[in-house]
Amino acid sequence: MGVAYDDKGTVVSGMGGDAADYNNDGYPDVFYNNLSVPDLGLVSRTKAEALLYSSPATGVARLSRASLGWSNAFVD
């Protein structure tokens, strides 16, 4: 479904993922630690059931670039 790749088609090393509807559109999204590049991966599911790597567009990539972790979670 595309979760294993970033927006450039590069394979990611995902670990410690979580799934939730973070943007309240009714579709589950995926959030994970990317161990191959030090940033957090955010993948949004669209109405067409396609997955879109959203880390750069949402700012998650920029904000998380300085850290690396083993686990993460969506928190309300």
C-alpha positions as CSV (number, residue, x, y, z in Angstrom):
1,M,0.0,0.0,0.0
2,G,3.0,2.3,0.0
3,V,3.9,2.6,3.7
4,A,7.3,1.2,3.1
5,Y,8.4,4.1,0.9
6,D,8.8,7.8,1.3
7,D,7.8,10.5,-1.2
8,K,10.9,9.9,-3.3
9,G,10.3,6.1,-3.5
10,T,13.1,5.3,-1.1
11,V,12.6,2.3,1.2
12,V,12.2,3.3,4.8
13,S,13.2,1.5,7.9
14,G,10.0,1.9,9.9
15,M,9.8,0.9,13.6
16,G,7.4,1.7,16.4
17,G,4.4,2.6,14.3
18,D,0.9,3.7,15.3
19,A,-2.3,4.1,13.3
20,A,-5.1,6.6,13.9
21,D,-7.1,9.2,12.1
22,Y,-5.0,12.2,13.0
23,N,-6.7,14.6,10.5
24,N,-10.3,13.5,11.3
25,D,-11.1,12.6,7.7
26,G,-12.5,9.1,8.5
27,Y,-9.5,7.2,7.2
28,P,-6.7,5.7,9.3
29,D,-3.2,7.2,9.0
30,V,0.2,5.7,9.9
31,F,2.9,7.3,12.0
32,Y,6.3,5.6,12.5
33,N,10.0,6.1,13.3
34,N,12.2,6.1,10.2
35,L,15.5,4.6,11.2
36,S,17.1,5.0,7.8
37,V,16.7,8.8,7.9
38,P,16.3,10.5,11.2
39,D,12.8,11.7,11.0
40,L,9.3,10.5,11.8
41,G,7.2,9.1,8.9
42,L,3.6,10.2,8.6
43,V,1.5,8.5,5.9
44,S,-2.0,9.8,5.3
45,R,-4.7,7.7,3.7
46,T,-6.9,9.4,1.1
47,K,-10.5,8.9,0.0
48,A,-9.2,6.8,-2.9
49,E,-7.6,4.5,-0.4
50,A,-4.2,5.5,-1.6
51,L,-1.5,6.4,0.9
52,L,0.4,9.7,0.7
53,Y,3.8,10.3,2.5
54,S,2.9,13.4,4.4
55,S,5.9,14.1,6.6
56,P,7.4,17.0,4.5
57,A,4.0,18.7,3.8
58,T,2.9,18.6,7.4
59,G,6.3,19.7,8.9
60,V,6.7,16.5,10.8
61,A,9.9,15.7,8.9
62,R,11.5,19.1,9.7
63,L,10.5,19.0,13.3
64,S,11.7,15.5,14.0
65,R,14.9,15.5,12.0
66,A,17.1,16.1,15.0
67,S,15.9,13.1,16.9
68,L,15.7,9.3,16.5
69,G,13.5,7.0,18.5
70,W,12.3,3.4,18.9
71,S,8.6,4.1,19.5
72,N,6.0,6.7,18.9
73,A,2.3,7.2,19.1
74,F,-0.5,9.5,18.2
75,V,-1.6,11.5,21.3
76,D,-4.9,13.3,21.6
